[in-house]
């Protein structure tokens, strides 16, 4: 007789929590529909829960995306701030503390217009916010939504 396994076997506690968060997000989105104010509030709530310096970095990234790409829909994605176009996440912030990593990540999904030949980066480790970081992310976000 075949051994029955738990569907979540092999996932870390943090990964299971992220999957549960995503399930809750999908239910909430289905219930309320596309509601920009609710998405904005969800992002603000998630940022407020983060430890420093992630709270500062996520807050500044949120402000940058809101200014550079106001057409993107704010939402949470696996419990983290994300910004979507036509329901598809373009860019997101992932706090390092969420997965016990020593750095946070700012990433871009395939809905971002960043393709450049046959090889290009789509995620960046970030440990602090400064003028150079802001300038590069401003350029990338603008290109992602172009």
Residue pairs with C-beta under 8 A, 6 or more apart in sequence:
8 16
8 19
11 19
12 99
14 98
14 99
14 100
15 99
17 79
18 78
18 79
18 98
19 78
21 76
21 78
21 79
22 77
22 78
22 79
25 42
25 75
25 76
25 77
25 78
25 79
28 38
28 42
29 75
32 38
34 73
36 73
36 74
39 73
39 74
39 75
39 76
40 74
42 74
42 75
42 76
43 62
43 74
43 75
43 76
43 81
44 62
46 58
46 76
46 79
46 80
46 81
47 55
47 58
47 59
47 62
47 81
48 55
50 58
50 95
50 97
51 97
53 127
53 128
53 129
54 95
54 96
54 97
54 104
56 129
57 93
57 104
57 126
57 128
57 129
58 81
58 93
58 95
58 104
60 129
60 134
61 81
61 93
61 106
61 129
61 137
62 74
62 81
62 93
64 134
64 137
64 138
64 141
65 72
65 74
65 83
65 91
65 141
66 74
68 138
68 141
68 142
68 145
69 83
69 90
69 141
69 142
69 144
69 145
71 85
71 145
72 83
72 84
72 85
72 90
72 91
72 145
73 83
73 84
73 85
73 87
74 81
74 82
74 83
75 82
75 83
75 84
75 89
76 82
77 84
77 89
77 92
78 94
79 98
80 92
80 93
80 94
80 95
80 98
81 92
81 93
82 89
82 91
82 92
82 93
83 89
83 90
83 91
83 92
84 90
84 111
85 111
85 145
86 111
88 109
88 111
89 109
89 111
90 108
90 109
90 111
90 112
90 144
90 145
91 106
91 107
91 108
91 109
91 112
91 141
91 144
92 106
92 107
92 109
93 104
93 105
93 106
94 104
94 105
94 106
94 107
95 104
96 102
96 103
96 104
96 105
102 127
103 125
103 126
103 127
104 125
104 126
104 127
105 123
105 124
105 125
105 126
106 123
106 124
106 126
106 137
107 122
107 123
107 124
108 114
108 122
108 123
108 140
108 144
109 122
112 122
112 143
112 144
112 145
113 143
113 144
113 145
113 146
114 120
114 122
114 140
114 143
114 144
126 133
